[in-house]
Amino acid sequence: MLRFTTAGESHGPALVSILEGMVAGLPLVTADVDAQLARRQQGYGRGRRMTIESDHAEFLSGVRAGETLGSPIAMLIQNRDWKNWQEIMDPAPREGDPERKRTVTRPGHVDLSGMLKYDRGDARDVLERASARETTARVAAAAVCRRFLSEFGITLGSHVVHLGGVDAKRPDKLPADLNAAADASPLRTLDEAAEKEMVARIDAAKADGNTLGGIAEVICDGVPVGLGSHVSWDRKLDGRLAAAIMSIPAVKAVEIGLGVEAARRKGSDVHDEIDSDERNVRAGRVRRRTNRAGGLEGGVTNGEQIVLRASMKPISTLMRPLGTIEMKTREPAQAVAERSDVTAVPAMGVIAEAMTAFVIAQALLEKFGGDSLGETRRNFENYVAGLRDRHGR
């Protein structure tokens, strides 16, 4: 089974990403990973951390001579900011050093709940791992999954459709290369007029010491019918995608297709009518007239584009701190702000792409199996051939 795990703290020496279950024989170089790490760092409204780090992945195992080996792929991503935090983050014990303690928690963050759950007296013991910096290692693992999916003609992209109270108009026809168009925008949006208003709102929020949230839409194209399953709750692909996206820090809602809007409409305005289309082999030689379902029906892909949206709340670290308490004394205090993004919605879209890539790659391997890329490709091509030749069943 394809799976990944990450390790590392935000201001520790490095992050580690381990992907297990990837097939052997997949062409892979560090540039495949670094390109996605760079995309994660972009976006107007990001904080000073993005000017410090220039993320680069180093393969520690699982890759040789530009190809995967079938063994776990371990990657190391150095934290350049570590040099500024060595005394605070030193793993060795140092008695009586109050400078290492942070006992003031932030509203909206896991600081307080984590301190109580793990019985810690220092909020840093929680916040360092809870930081969105951890998603760097996720994007690294998913970059390998994205490279794998490309071998089967499956692509992913995203764009920002809302930020700080401003809706971006979604074009009737998305660009052929969605990411090339979105990445050209400082906010990864396709609506230039909305972009200008978003920038103005980010500037105003920054001046006010505030933060902004928003919504990113992810599109996954080329997925064949039949990934996932309807037979058990934990095999439903829509549920698995939703869980993966909800695991991204500060994401509070996920929609697939029409999402919440489907609950407001009549059935005739929700469900996608079906036509025959002999050319659309990956969908079983049919096509939906619309894609309100977002490419998933009953937990199974239907051959249309997978369309989902992730909604991110404003970041909880405000430069104009909110009221909280000092944990040791229980006295009122103001939340501590070291530094913060005004918004990270553009980066969240890239992370949502990454989590989608992982889940789709996992589902593809579940269906087609194989220990090597060649074996998986043969199984995949045989399945598609069956869809092409299927008659009367």
C-alpha positions in Angstrom: 0.0 0.0 0.0 1.3 3.4 -0.9 1.8 5.6 2.2 4.0 8.4 3.5 5.1 9.8 6.7 6.9 13.0 7.7 9.2 14.1 10.5 10.7 17.3 11.7 9.8 20.6 13.5 9.4 24.0 11.9 12.6 25.4 13.3 14.5 22.1 13.7 17.5 21.1 11.5 15.5 19.6 8.7 12.3 17.9 7.5 12.2 14.3 6.5 9.7 12.7 4.0 9.4 9.0 3.5 7.2 7.5 0.8 6.7 3.7 0.9 5.1 1.6 -1.8 6.1 3.4 -4.9 6.8 1.2 -7.9 10.3 0.5 -9.2 11.4 2.0 -12.5 9.8 5.4 -12.2 12.1 8.1 -13.7 12.7 10.5 -10.9 15.2 13.4 -10.3 15.4 16.0 -7.5 14.2 18.6 -9.9 10.8 16.8 -10.0 10.5 17.4 -6.3 12.1 20.9 -6.1 9.7 22.3 -8.7 6.8 21.5 -6.4 8.6 22.8 -3.3 9.2 26.1 -5.1 5.5 26.4 -6.0 4.5 25.9 -2.4 6.6 28.9 -1.3 5.0 31.4 -3.7 2.1 33.8 -3.1 1.6 37.4 -2.3 1.0 37.9 1.4 3.6 35.3 2.6 5.8 36.1 5.6 9.6 36.5 6.0 10.1 32.8 6.4 9.7 32.3 2.6 12.6 34.7 2.0 14.8 32.6 4.3 14.1 29.2 3.0 14.8 27.9 -0.5 13.6 24.4 -0.3 15.6 21.6 -1.9 15.1 17.8 -1.5 18.0 15.4 -1.1 17.3 11.7 -1.8 18.6 9.5 1.0 17.2 6.2 -0.3 14.9 4.6 -2.8 16.4 6.2 -5.9 19.4 5.2 -8.0 20.6 6.4 -11.4 17.5 8.5 -11.9 14.9 5.7 -11.2 13.0 4.5 -8.2 14.0 1.1 -6.7 10.7 0.0 -5.2 12.1 0.5 -1.7 11.1 3.4 0.6 12.0 6.8 -0.8 13.5 9.0 1.9 14.0 12.7 1.3 15.8 15.3 3.5 14.8 19.0 3.3 17.1 21.3 5.3 15.7 24.2 7.3 17.9 27.2 6.7 16.3 29.0 9.6 17.7 26.4 12.0 20.9 28.5 12.5 18.7 31.2 14.1 17.0 28.7 16.5 19.7 26.3 17.6 19.7 27.4 21.2 15.9 27.3 21.5 15.5 24.0 19.6 18.5 22.2 21.0 17.5 18.6 21.7 19.9 18.4 24.7 18.5 19.3 28.2 19.5 22.7 29.6 18.3 23.4 33.1 16.8 26.7 34.2 16.7 28.4 30.8 13.5 30.5 30.7 14.3 31.6 27.1 13.3 28.2 25.8 9.8 28.4 27.3 6.7 29.7 25.6 3.6 29.5 27.8 1.3 32.0 26.1 -1.0 30.3 23.6 -2.8 31.6 20.5 -6.6 31.5 20.0 -7.4 29.4 17.0 -4.2 27.4 17.2 -3.6 23.9 18.6 -1.2 25.4 21.2 -3.5 25.1 24.2 -5.2 21.8 23.3 -1.8 20.2 22.5 -0.2 21.4 25.8 -3.1 19.8 27.8 -3.2 16.6 25.7 0.6 15.9 25.9 1.1 17.4 29.4 3.6 20.0 28.2 4.6 23.2 29.9 6.0 24.8 26.7 3.7 25.7 23.8 6.7 25.3 21.5 6.6 21.6 22.1 3.3 21.6 20.2 3.5 24.5 17.8 6.7 23.4 16.1 5.2 20.2 14.8 1.8 21.7 14.2 3.3 24.4 12.0 2.4 24.4 8.3 6.1 24.1 7.6 5.4 20.3 7.9 3.5 20.4 4.6 6.8 20.9 2.8 7.6 17.2 3.4 4.1 16.3 2.3 4.6 18.2 -1.0 7.9 16.3 -1.5 6.3 12.9 -1.1 3.4 13.9 -3.3 5.7 15.2 -6.0 6.8 11.6 -6.5 3.2 10.6 -6.7 2.5 13.4 -9.3 5.4 12.1 -11.4 4.0 8.6 -11.2 0.5 9.8 -12.3 2.0 11.7 -15.2 3.0 8.3 -16.7 -0.7 7.5 -17.0 -1.7 10.9 -18.4 -3.2 12.2 -15.2 -2.5 15.8 -14.4 -3.3 18.1 -11.4 -3.7 21.9 -11.1 -5.3 24.4 -8.8 -6.3 28.1 -8.6 -7.6 30.5 -6.0 -11.3 31.2 -6.3 -11.8 33.3 -3.2 -9.6 35.3 -0.9 -10.4 37.7 1.9 -14.0 38.2 0.9 -13.3 38.6 -2.8 -14.6 36.0 -5.3 -12.6 35.3 -8.4 -14.6 34.6 -11.6 -14.0 31.1 -12.9 -13.5 31.0 -16.7 -16.0 28.9 -18.6 -13.0 27.0 -20.0 -10.0 26.5 -17.9 -6.5 26.9 -19.4 -5.0 23.8 -20.9 -2.1 24.2 -18.5 -3.9 25.4 -15.4 -0.8 25.7 -13.2 1.2 27.7 -15.8 -1.7 30.2 -15.9 -2.3 30.2 -12.1 1.4 30.3 -11.1 1.8 33.5 -13.3 -0.4 35.3 -10.8 1.0 36.4 -7.4 -2.2 35.0 -5.9 -2.6 32.0 -8.2 -5.9 33.3 -9.4 -7.2 33.4 -13.0 -9.2 36.6 -12.6 -7.0 39.7 -13.0 -9.7 42.1 -11.7 -10.3 40.1 -8.6 -6.5 39.7 -8.1 -6.1 43.5 -7.8 -8.9 43.7 -5.1 -7.4 40.7 -3.3 -3.9 42.4 -3.2 -5.5 45.6 -1.8 -7.3 43.6 1.0 -4.0 41.8 1.8 -2.2 45.1 2.2 -5.0 46.5 4.4 -5.0 43.4 6.6 -1.3 43.6 6.9 -1.4 47.2 8.0 -4.1 46.2 10.5 -2.1 43.3 11.9 -4.7 40.9 10.6 -4.9 37.7 8.5 -7.1 36.5 5.6 -8.5 33.1 4.5 -9.8 31.8 1.2 -10.7 29.0 -1.1 -8.6 27.1 -3.7 -10.0 24.8 -6.3 -8.1 21.6 -7.4 -8.7 19.9 -10.7 -7.4 16.4 -11.5 -7.7 15.4 -15.1 -7.3 12.1 -16.9 -8.4 9.8 -14.1 -10.2 6.7 -15.4 -13.5 5.4 -14.3 -13.4 2.9 -11.4 -10.9 4.2 -8.8 -12.2 3.9 -5.3 -15.1 1.7 -4.3 -18.7 1.9 -3.1 -18.6 -1.3 -1.1 -17.2 -0.1 2.2 -17.1 3.3 3.9 -13.3 3.5 4.1 -12.8 2.7 0.5 -14.9 5.5 -0.9 -12.6 7.9 -2.7 -14.5 11.0 -2.0 -14.2 10.4 1.7 -10.5 9.7 1.4 -9.9 12.8 -0.6 -11.9 14.9 1.9 -9.9 13.5 4.8 -6.6 14.2 3.1 -7.6 17.8 2.3 -9.0 18.4 5.8 -5.6 17.4 7.2 -4.0 20.5 5.8 -3.4 23.1 8.5 -6.2 25.7 8.7 -8.5 24.0 6.2 -12.0 23.9 7.7 -14.1 22.6 4.8 -13.9 20.6 1.6 -16.4 20.5 -1.3 -16.5 18.1 -4.2 -18.3 19.2 -7.4 -21.3 21.4 -6.5 -20.6 20.8 -2.9 -22.8 22.7 -0.5 -24.7 24.2 -3.4 -26.1 20.7 -4.3 -28.1 20.8 -1.1 -29.9 24.0 -2.2 -31.0 22.7 -5.6 -33.6 20.2 -7.0 -32.3 16.8 -8.2 -32.8 17.8 -11.8 -30.4 20.6 -11.3 -27.8 18.5 -9.5 -27.3 15.2 -11.3 -25.3 14.8 -14.5 -27.1 13.4 -17.5 -25.1 10.8 -19.6 -24.5 10.6 -23.3 -22.7 8.0 -25.4 -19.2 9.1 -26.4 -17.1 6.4 -28.1 -14.0 8.5 -28.0 -14.1 8.9 -24.2 -12.6 5.5 -23.5 -11.4 6.2 -19.9 -14.9 7.0 -18.8 -16.3 3.8 -20.4 -17.2 5.4 -23.7 -19.7 7.8 -22.2 -19.7 11.5 -21.1 -21.6 13.5 -18.6 -23.2 16.6 -20.0 -22.2 18.5 -16.9 -19.8 17.7 -14.0 -21.7 18.7 -11.0 -20.6 15.6 -9.2 -17.0 16.6 -9.5 -15.9 13.4 -11.0 -17.0 11.1 -8.2 -20.3 9.1 -7.7 -20.8 6.8 -4.8 -17.1 6.9 -3.8 -15.9 5.9 -7.3 -14.4 8.0 -10.1 -16.6 8.3 -13.1 -14.0 9.4 -15.7 -14.8 13.1 -15.5 -12.4 15.7 -14.0 -12.1 15.5 -10.2 -13.0 18.9 -8.9 -12.7 19.8 -5.3 -12.4 23.0 -3.2 -10.6 23.5 0.0 -11.6 26.4 2.4 -8.9 27.8 4.6 -9.5 29.9 7.7 -7.3 33.0 8.4 -4.0 32.1 9.9 -4.2 32.1 13.7 -0.9 34.0 14.3 -2.0 37.7 14.2 0.5 40.6 14.4 -2.2 42.3 16.4 -2.5 39.6 19.0 -5.8 38.3 20.4 -6.5 37.8 24.1 -5.5 34.6 25.8 -3.9 33.4 29.1 -0.4 32.7 30.4 -0.5 29.0 31.1 1.7 29.0 34.2 0.0 31.9 36.1 -3.4 31.6 34.4 -3.4 35.4 34.1 -4.8 37.2 31.1 -2.2 37.8 28.3 -1.8 38.7 24.6 -1.0 36.0 22.2 2.7 36.0 21.1 3.4 36.8 17.4 6.9 35.9 16.2 6.1 36.3 12.5 3.3 35.3 10.2 1.8 35.2 6.8 -1.1 37.5 6.1 -2.5 34.8 3.9 -1.2 31.4 2.7 -4.2 30.5 0.5 -2.1 30.3 -2.8 0.3 27.9 -1.1 -2.6 25.9 0.4 -3.8 25.3 -3.2 -0.5 23.7 -4.0 -0.6 21.6 -0.9 -4.2 20.5 -1.7 -2.9 19.4 -5.1 -0.3 17.4 -3.4 -2.7 15.6 -1.1 -5.0 14.9 -4.0 -2.1 13.5 -6.0 -1.2 11.1 -3.1 -4.7 9.8 -2.7 -5.2 9.3 -6.5 -1.9 7.6 -6.8 -2.7 5.4 -3.9 -6.1 4.4 -5.4 -4.5 3.8 -8.8 -2.0 1.4 -7.3 -4.8 -0.3 -5.3 -6.7 -1.1 -8.5 -3.8 -1.9 -10.9 -1.1 -3.1 -8.6 2.4 -3.9 -9.8 5.9 -3.8 -8.3 7.3 -2.0 -11.3 6.1 0.8 -13.5 6.0 -1.5 -16.5 3.8 -4.0 -14.7 1.4 -1.3 -13.5 1.3 0.2 -17.0 0.4 -3.2 -18.5 -2.4 -3.7 -16.0 -3.7 -0.2 -16.6 -3.6 -0.5 -20.4 -5.4 -3.9 -20.2 -8.2 -2.3 -18.1 -8.6 0.6 -20.6 -8.6 -1.8 -23.5 -11.5 -3.7 -21.7 -13.4 -0.4 -21.4 -12.8 0.2 -25.1 -14.0 -3.3 -26.2 -16.8 -3.8 -23.7 -20.1 -4.5 -25.3 -23.5 -5.6 -24.0 -22.6 -6.3 -20.4 
